[in-house]
Amino acid sequence: MTADLVLRSPLDGWASSLSEVPDPVFAEAMLGDGVAIDPTGSTLHAPCEGVITSIHASRHAVSLRAAGGVEILMHIGLETVAMNGEGFEAHVVAGQAVAAGDRLISFDLELLARHAKSLITPIVITNPAGRAITTRFVDRAVKTGEPLLALSGALAGGVVAAIADTPELTRAVIVPLIHGLHARPAARVADTAKRFEAEMSLVALNRRANAKSPIGLMSLGLRHGDAVTLVATGLDAAAALEAVAELIEGGMGEGAPVRPTVSPVPFSATPTARPGVAVLRGVMASPGLAVGKAVRLFLDEIAVPELGQGAAHEKAALDAALTAVRTRISREAEASGGQARRAILGAHAAFLEDPELTGQALRLIGEGKSAGYAWRAAIGAYVEALRSLGDRRIAERVDDLLDLERRVLLVISGQEDRGPDLPQDAILLAEELLPSQLMALDPARLAGICTAGGGPTSHVAILAASMGIPAVVAAGPGVARVNEGTSLILDADAGLLHLAPDAKALETAQTALAARSERRIAARATAREDCRMADGTRVKVFANLGSLADAEAAADAGAEGCGLLRTEFLFLERDTAPDEDEQADEYAAIARAIGGRPLIVRLLDVGGDKTARYLPIAAEENPALGMRGIRVLLRRPHILRTQLRAILRGAPHAKIMAPMVTGLGELRAVRLVLDEARRELGRVGRTDLGVMIETPAAAMIADLLAAEADFLSVGTNDLTQYTLAMDRGNPDLAGDIDALHPAVLRLIAQTTQGGAKHALWTGVCGGLAGDLAAVPILLGLGVSELSMPSAAIPEAKAMIRTLSPEACRGLAAKALAQSSADAVRTLSNTFLTGEA
């Protein structure tokens, strides 16, 4: 076959196979096939005639589109992006036409040799446009301009020509997802891209991924705030580009993680590490306490032959296995009652449809490998790529790929993965636990989980928390040395596994478990009663709501009202804003669900990690410090006016709260629109308008705000991140963000004092309100209303009834003088155990 495209060497150097590149993304041809050159020259030239499609900002990589739509990526050295352009000089710009041999980039070879991981330069065909590489001139020295690759074989029917004649469309977006493009959002992007015929890629961070490949998208390692370019070619490219861009920019509901509520000692009395008692220390993945016997789950690797029995036989075996696993996943998703489980199974299903993953396996089968060997090798390449990104959260998604590897290999080999027969109160020990293995276990018999590896944001951790099973991860190699049947105490709150505890420790733990169970039963029995402290002081305990379903659950949990209705549920994940009638109907339904009890409705709070497609917000270097909350509404008065009218119509007794207020001017502006809406609807009297204290600025001028507001409510989640200068969406800082930090407590104290000057009450509706260790401190600081998740209400009420105002004030005074959040927690736990 005569080659219809010849690429000539863009560099002087040694040409080699792409498999010799010390980077799995290139070596495993994830970005495409090609060759590599270890350069001796210092200028990159055009390998053929074409058009420059992109030059990386660091000038170390360039993409070129040749005739017929073939796209070529040339990447000078490895990990050279970290040089930030130093030593590189670009001679072309995007959109420029070039002839074969034209200079593209010059570089300082000596500087690269000192700073780059490797000088080797991959030349990759990222979009072959129906052609195949027929000849490679490798394993030899090459000069610039000498033949390097030959491609032949255009697709029949003119499809390639049609695509090539269609202009390439691009769109730049900023990733708003708080945890980046990990498994579940990657699956959603791929699913959306597959609805279109267009060829589509995401280009970022020197890498290019097929938009229809969820694993390829994950391998980009995109994080919150990263810039990415969407590239589409084809007859419906414009529609594909718009759909995927809207999906990404809409955020896909990826909010910031909330610090788990940690119960104080009297509500989670667990033994602590003592001399002479063996203890393994890990990281809490799901809170709680468990007592039971060790059940080991350490699996042998499934053996697969390397050589196959013919491509047709092995392809049929792989297809049958993929179909079987796909069917099982579908059945498991249908039978599942949990949202977390369904989302994880959905991501697994998307991986099975990944064209890059199955394509790599089929290529290996074509080279004579067995179906099992090909599947394991294809999975392994992506596992190494994800681990090499250096992103802990993305690396934790490796478990999902290993899970699919095992499930498919079991079918191919004809084996069953039965899992252990769990006795009652089993504490499962494993090196790593895969999501499907956990979902197959009987939760009624499983008391706890401890793994040697894993991470607190893995899918197994998410599943364990949704199942209410205490879990500790990353406990180290000692887990594998625990014998089957060993007595254990798993203190997940402290991240500890106690091995073979003595009789006294077991008795203490069993007593704590029994007391916890009795306490919960007793708390639920009195949950509907009004909450008063020991001396009769009234404390209102409300629920935070985010939907009608939340409102129904709150009423059952004993909520005395709603201290925070997050109205974002009405506005996100849709193409247009809800109209006034729709909003009014929803607010009315929620008011009915809580039985006409007090209701505080927070105005729409978008921006930062919450985005709405129809409210475009320009890309910001730091979204948390930009267009958020009331700033967005005041710049879109029609949204504000419509929401205020809807609240007045649907829940006329409700109080209204403005988010992210930092000054009196914002409060006054909302009051003007509210009063105007009241006049339009013929309402008389006054609607209470309060301020959500979420920034240090608002706390410090609380007395000024209180002069014109009707109430103050502290949002501790944002107040903590702004006070500590720690992004609460950053997984690396999640363990350090604690609202019991003395600096945060001092701002809460300043807020209550500012409100008291004008006889205003102050509530807390952030995550701290549901943290039982914080409750007595907040009451001691002068907070009179707590709004929390419904599940926390019964125990919070039960505890408050045991407290006296004087003792809480004394505790609060001591807390303000502590040096750290840990010191405050220790102080509170001591107070609650009566040891103070």
Secondary structure, 3 states (H helix, E strand, C coil): CCCCEEEECCCCEEEEEHHHCCCHHHHCCCCCEEEEEEECCCEEECCCCEEEEEECCCCCEEEEEEHHHCEEEEECCECHHHHCCCCEEECCCCCCEECCCCEEEEECHHHHHHHCCECCEEEEEEECCCCEEEEECCCEEECCCCEEEEEECCCHHHHHHHHHHCCCEEEEEECCCCCCCCHHHHHHHHHHHCCCCCEEEEEECCEEEECCCHHHHHHCCCCCCCEEEEEEECCCHHHHHHHHHHHHHCHHHCCCCCCCCCCCHHHCCCCCCCCCCCEEECEEEECCEEEEEEEEECCCCCCCCCECCCHHHHHHHHHHHHHHHHHHHHHHHHHCCCHHHHHHHHHHHHHHCCHHHHHHHHHHHHCCECHHHHHHHHHHHHHHHHHCCCCHHHHCCHHHHHHHHHHHHHHHHCCCCCCCCCCCCEEEEECCCCHHHHHCCCCCCEEEEEECCCCCCCHHHHHHHHHCCCEEECCCHHHHHCCCCCEEEEEHHHCEEEECCCHHHHHHHHHHHHHHHHHHHHHHHCCCCCCECCCCCECEEEEEECCHHHHHHHHHHCCCCEEEEEHHHHCCCCCCCCCHHHHHHHHHHHHHHCCCCCEEEECCCCECCECCCCCCCCCCCCHHHCCCCHHHHHHCHHHHHHHHHHHHHHCCCCEEEECCCCCHHHHHHHHHHHHHHHHHCCCCCCCCEEEEECCHHHHHCHHHHHCCCCCEEECHHHHHHHHHCCCCCCCCCHHHCCCCCHHHHHHHHHHHHHHHCCCCCEEECCHHHHCCCCHHHHHHCCCCEEEECHHHHHHHHHHHCCCCHHHHHHHHHHHHCCCCHHHHHHHHHHHHCCCC
